[in-house]
Amino acid sequence: MANQWLRLWHDMPTDPKWRTIARASGQRIGDVMAVYCHLLVCASNATERGRTQSFNCEDVASALDVQTADVVAIFDAMQGRVVQDDTLMGWEKRQVAREDGAAERAKAWRESKKQAKTPEPNATERNRTQSERNRTPDKTREDKEKREAKASHSAFAPPDWVPVEQWAEFVQMRKAMRNIPFTDAAAKGVVADLEKLCTAGNDPAEMLTNAVTNGWRTVYPPKAGQSQPNKLQALEDRNRAVARKWAEENRESA
């Protein structure tokens, strides 16, 4: 029996909705995504694909080893965000009607490969290839620098919850690292790290500022990546607070 499949989209693990649903339900983001995966499977197995009437919170809680009330809270918080009544939102856009016919598609692809014939290279093509082989090292180096400069340009736009000013400073700092191109994939990786650390309660603006100050390729928790000047400043602030408290106590006793 052939396997039945459903599809995930590339930005599904980092979708900001999960943070919103987690806050609304009081549950962890990982549990929210796990419940959503069960919803996807339920909708895929439904007679009318995309419907969630057969979704059972108690069964899902047993599968995830969590409390049924936690699954119910997550499912309720998903209403209007990823579930509308008993229908999974965005199903028709992201999922195909059927996933069978793979054998026919593979057969058609093999037939097209058999029919396709690779033409013999003409004189112009041979001359162009020979010219590329005879290119000077300087020309090759110049092309390499152009490719690296192009790769360092990132058109990636971060989610709305990322502070704009600190992100712009971080991007400018990363682009200055000529030996480490700042591609769209690299930008998405930084946002993924930032979201993971924000889930633990860290401030995104502070982490981006620390990264710029220390010249880091990505972000780290403030406690793990705190620079020495910040520690000295904290010590000075504590000393001033002790001095103020001592002065206030002496005034009261006088």
N, C-alpha and C positions, 0 to 999 in steps of 0.2 A: 504493500500500500504506500502510495506516494506521500511524502510529508506535506503538511499544510503550513503555509507561511503567512506572516503579516510583516508590515514594514515599520521601521523607526526612522525618524528624520535626524539629520546630523546634529542639530542644536537641541535635541530633546533632553540630554543630561544637564544642560546649562540653562534651560528655559527658566526665566525669572518667575513664572507662575508657581513653580514648586515652592519657592520661598514664601510667596503670598499665602498659598494653601497651608503650608506648615505653620505659619504664624496664626492663621485663622483657626486652625484645628488644635494648636498646641502640641503638634507632633513633630518628629524629626523629618528632615527633607528626604533622607534615604527611605524611610517608611512610606512617605507620600509617593515617591517614584515607584516603589515596589507595588503599592496598591494600584497605581495607574497601569503598570504592566499587566496585572491580573485583569484589570478592566479591558485592556486591549485584547487579551486572549479570549475573554468572555464575549466581547463584541465580535471577534473573528469567528467564534464557534456558533454564534447565534444563527437561527434559521434566516432571519433578515439581518445580514451582517451590519454591524454598527450599533445594534441595540443591546441594552444592558439589563433587560428584565431578569435574566437568570443570575445576575451577580449576587453572591451570598457573602455578607460581611463576616459571618461566623466561620465559614469555610476558609476564607482568605486569612482571617486571624489565626486559624490553626496552621495554615501553610507558612505564615510568616512568624509564628511563635510570638504573637502579641495579643493584647486584649481586644475582644470584640468591640468594646466601646471606642477604642482608639481607631479602628477601621471605620466605624460608623461616623466618628468625628471627621475623619479625612474625607470620606465619601460625601458628607453633607457640605464640607467646605469646597468641594469640587463643583458643586452645583452652580451653574451660571458661568463657570470658568473653563472647565473641560467636559462637563456633562450637562446636557439640557434635558431635564425630565429623565427619560430612559434611553437617550440617544447620546453617543459619544461625539462630541463636537469635532469638526474637521475630518471626520472619517472618510467621506467621499473624496475629499481633496488629496488625502495622504495614502489611501489604500485603493488598490485596484479591485475590480469586480471579481476577478478570478486569478488564481496563481497556477492553474494547471496549463497544459500545452507546452511544457518545457521541452519535451522530447521532439515535438514538431518544430519548435524554434531552433533547437540544436541541429536538426536535420536540414532545415532550410539554410542555416548558416554554413554547414559543411558543403552543401551543393553550390552556394554562391562562391565559396573559396575554390572549388574545383573549376568553376566556369571562368573565374577571374584569371587572366594571364598577365604575368609581369612583362611589360614591353622591354625590349633591348634598349640600352642607353644609346642615344644618338650622339653625334659628334659634339653638339653644343653641351650636352650633359657631361660628356667625358672631359671637355675642356674646362667646364666650371669646376668639376671635382679636382682636376689637376691644379687649377689656380688656387683652390682652397688649401691644397697640400703645400703649395709653394709660398704661402703667406709668411711674412716675417714675424719673428717673435714679438716685436713692438706692436704690430697690428693685432696679434692675438691677445696680448696683454691689455690693449685698449678696449677690445671687445669684451674681455672678461670684466674690466672695471665698469663698463656700461651695464653689463648684465647684473653685477652686484648692486649698482646704484638703483637699477630698476627693481631688484628684489627687495631692497631696503625700503622702498616706498610701500606704505600700508594704507589702504583705503578703508580699513576695518573701523566700524563705528561701534563703540562699546554700548552696553545697555544703559537705560536711563538712570539706574541707581549708582553708576560710577561717577564720582565727582569730576566735572568737566575740566576745571582749571588744573587740578593735580594730574589728571590723565594726560592733558596736553604737555605738561612739563616732563612727564615720564616718557612720552613718545619722542619728544625732542631730544632727551638724553639718550634714548636707545638708538635713534637714528644717527647720533654722533659716533656710535660704536661701529666703525667701518668694517671691522673684521667679524661683526655679528649682525647680519642683516635682520631688520625688523619687519618680517613678513606678516601677512594676515594670519597665518597659522600661529606665529609667535605671539601676536596680539591676543588671539583667542585663548592661547595657553595662559597668558598672564591674567586675563579676566577670569578664567577657570580657577586659577590659584587664588585670586582675590575673592571670588565668591565663596570658595571653601573656607578661607580664613574669616570672612565676614560671618559665616554661619556660626563660628565659634565665638562671636561677639567682638571681633576686632574692627577698628575704624578704617574704611577703605582710603580715606583722604590721608590719614596718618601713615598707613603702610606705603602709599605711593610717594609721599614726601620723603620717607626714610629711604626708599629705593633710589630716588633721585639724589639725595644727599650722599649716599654711600656708593653710587654707581653700580647698583645691582641690576642683573638681567631680568629679574622678576621680583615679586613681593614676598616678604616674610613677616611672621608675627612680630610686633614691636618688642616683646620681651626677648625673643631669640635674636633679633637683629639690631638691638638698640646700640647706638654708637656711644663712644666714651663721652663726648660733650654733653649728650642728653643725661647721662648718669651724673655728671658733675653738676648740671643745672638742678637736677632733682635733689642732690645733696645740699646745694645752696638754699633751695626753697625750704627744705626741712629745717635747716639751721635758722633761717629767718623766722619760721613759724615758732620754733622753740624760744627764740629771743623775744618775740612779741608776747608769748604766753607768760614768760618770766617777768616782763615789764608790767603786764597787767596785774599779775599776782602781787607784785611789790607795791603798786599803786593802791590796791585794795587794802593791804595790810597797814599801809601808812595812814 
